[in-house]
Amino acid sequence: MKAVASLRYGVIFKKAFCDVEVFTAFVKDVLGIDLCIDKVETEKSFTPPIGNVDSRFDLYAEDTVNRIIVDIQHRFYEDHYDRFLHYHCAALLEQATNAKNYRPALKVFTIVVLTSNNSHKSAISTIYFDPVDHLTGKPLGEIPHKVLYLSPKHVTEQIPAPYYEWLSAIKDSLDEQVDEATYHHPAVLKALNLISRDNLTPQDRARMKEEYALETTVYKKGLLEGEEKGRKEGLQEGRMQEKLAIAKALKAQGMSLDAIADITGLEQQILSELT
């Protein structure tokens, strides 16, 4: 077993995938695209911001030879799917600023890796931008851009082979122990070596602690907010049950619905359904 840093940390994910060999091999396996790049940017943003929102790309590479932009995003947010669709569109719109028409010079592909749970339990899901013929169901081949969402926690042996070893390795890293003997892809092994505990810098460790502290704070805040919401909902439910009990008793005594509504504040429709 090999001790590694978990790929759930943004700093560790970037450490592994900002390596050009790892990045290009990953893109080749999940998108089927051969990239020609010599660097991978981290925390990429556009100046000025597109649409007055400063979208930041975790990992960004631009292949000007093959006219392709690939962005790899990481981490889950409440607006996960919409957020990264917005980032994808920002990369498209940025090209339109100086273009002669609305067709981007560069194809744009966004890969989103979700290292937390996915409520849909979908290991691979895709947004295709290409129009589809309504009668034949076939794409027109006009718009190549797409967004790919990957969820390693839901990897199964049924997913396509090119994805399997990558997603398995990401999932395997989450408990900070990996069995290297189960992996054979050179780029996967390189990624695992880059995030091995022995290769972490003091800066890497500091950033991990910062991320952990932030996640813990957000998690505790969520628990407290959930408890408070539950308490309020419980009180509201209790008050409603009390009002219904009073209304039933008054109705049994023959009091008019108008009078009961004035006393309890319940709507006439609710009162009329009481038995």
N, C-alpha and C positions, 0 to 999 in steps of 0.2 A: 504493500500500500504506500501511496505517496501523499505527503502532507502538502496541501495547497491552500491558497486563499480562495474564498468563495466568490464565484462569478456573479453573485447577487449584488456585490458592491460595484458601483460605477467605476471607481478608480481601478479595480482589478479587471473588470470587463474591458476597459480601454487599454490597459496594459497588455492584455492578450491580443486584442483584435486591431490595435493600431499598428501592429507588425505587418508589413506589406505582404509577406509570404502567407501569413495566416489569413489576412483580410481577403486576398485574391482567391485563395483556395476555398474559403468559406462561400464567397460569392459564386464561384464556379459551381460548387456543389448544390447550392440552393436556388440559384437563378439560371445556371447553365451558360454564364457569360464569362469570357476570357478578358480580364481587365489588363490594361497596359498603364500602370501607374508607378510612380517612384516614391509616393508619400501618402500617408493617411492623416488627415487633420482631425483634431479633437476640439470640441466646443466651438464648432464652426458657426458663424452667424453672418448675416448680410448687412452691409452698410450702404444706404440707410435700411432700416428694417422694412420688410415687406408687409403691407397692410397695417402699419403702425404697431405691430407685435414683433418683439425681438425673439424670433424662433432660433433655438440653439440645437445644433446637431451633434450628438455624442461622437460619432465617427463619420467622416465625410471624405469621399475620394472622387476626383473628377478625371475621367479618362478622355482626354481631348483627341486621342487618335481614333478611338472607336465611338466617340461622341456619346459618352455615358456618364451619368452621375449616380453613384451608389451611396446611400446614407444608411447606417446601421444605428438604430435607436435602442435604448435599454431602459428598463424599469417600468413599473406599473403605476398608472394614475387613475383616478376615478373616471376621467374622461379619456381613457387610454386610446380607444379606437379613433375618436374624433380628433384628439390632439395630434396624433402622428399623421393623420390624413391632412390636417392643416399644415404641418411641417412639409409634407410631400408637395402640397400645392404651392407653398412658399418657394420651393426650389424650382417649380415650373414658372411661377410668376416672375421670379427674379430674372429669368432669361428674356421675358417679353419686353422688359424695359427698353432695351436697345435693339430689339429685333424688328425686321421689316414687316413681318406678319405674325400670326398667332401660333405658328408651329415652332416649338422650341428646338433649338439647334442640338441640344443634348437630351437623350432619353433619361428619364428619372426613375430610379427604383429605390424604394425604401424598405428596409428589413427591420422589423421590430422584434426584439427578443424579450419575452416576458418571463422573468425568473421566479415570479410568485404564482399563486394559483390562478387559473382561468375558469370563471364560472361556467363557461360554455364547454369546458373540457375538450377543447379542440387544439390539437398539436400544431396544425398548419391551417391557416385561413388566408384568403387572398382577396384583395380588391383589384379587379381588372377595369381599366378605363376604356378599353376598346369597345366600340359599338357592336352590338350583336344583331344580326338579321332576325326579325321577329318570326318569319315563316320557317327558315331553315335552322335557326339556333346557332348559326356559325358566325364567329367574329369576322369583322370586315378587314382587319389587319391594318387599320389606320392609326391607332394610338397604342404605342407599346408600353406606356408607363403603368406601373402597378405597385401596390403596397402589400408586403408579405408579413403576416404576423405569425411568430413561432412561439410555442409554449412548451419548453423542455419537460416540465413536470408531467405532461400528458403524453409523452412519447410512448409509442407501442411498436411492436415488431411489424405492424401492418403499414407503417409509414414508408415512403420511398427510401431506398437504400442510401442515396447521397446525403439525405438529411440525418439518417439514423445515428451515425457515429458522433456527429457534431452535437446534436441535441442530447444524446446520452451522456456525453462528456460534460456538457454544461450542467445537466441535472446532477451528475455524479459529484461535481465540485461543490455543490451547495452545502454538503455536510463537512467540507474541508478535508475529505479523504477520497482519493481515486485509486482504482486498481489499473495501473498502466498496462498490465498484460492483456486487458480486454480491448485495447485500442491499437490500431495498425496504421491509420492515416498519418503520414509524416507531419502534416500541418496541425492536426489535432494534438499529436504528441508534443510538437513545438509549443503550442498554446499552453498545454498543461505544464510544460517546463518553465515557461515564462512566469506562470503564477504560482510556482512552487514556493513554499515558505522560505527556502534558502535564497531565493532570488528577489525577495521583497526588500525595498529600500526603506530607510527610516521615514521618508516622505509618504511612501505607500501605506505604511502602518499607521501614520498619523491621520491620513485621509480616511482610512477604514474606520478608525475610532470615531472620527467626526460623523461619518455616515451612520454608524451604529447608534451614536448618541441621538442624532436627528430622527432616525427611524423609531427608536425607543420613545422619544418624546411625542412623536406623532401618534404612535400606537397607544400610549397611555392617554393622550388627549381624546383619541377616538373611543376608548373604553369609558372614560368619564362622561363624554357626551352621550354615549349610548345608554349608560346607566341613568343619566338625568332625563333623557328622552323617555326611557322606559318608565321611570318614576312618574313623570308628568302624564304619560298615556294611561298608566295604572290609576292615577287619581281621577283623570277624566272619565275613564270607564266606570270607576266606582261611583262617581257623581251621577252618571247616566243611569246606572242600575238603581240608584236611590230614587231618582226622579220617576223612573218607570214604575217602581214599587208604589210610590205615592199616587201616581196617576191611576194605577190599577185599583187601588183602594177607593179613591174618590169616584172612579167610574162605576165601581160596584155599588156605591151608595146612591147612584143615580144623578150625580152632578153633571152638568152640561159640559160638552167638550170645550166650548169657549172659556168657561170658568176654569177648567183644569189647565188649559193652555196658559191662561194668565198666571196661575199659581206656580206651575212647573217650568214654564218657558219652552215646553215641547211643542213641536209642530202638530197641526191638526191631523195630518196624514198618519203620523206615528201613533197618535191617540186613537184614531179610528181603527187601527189594526190590533190594538190591545185586546186581549181576551181574559 
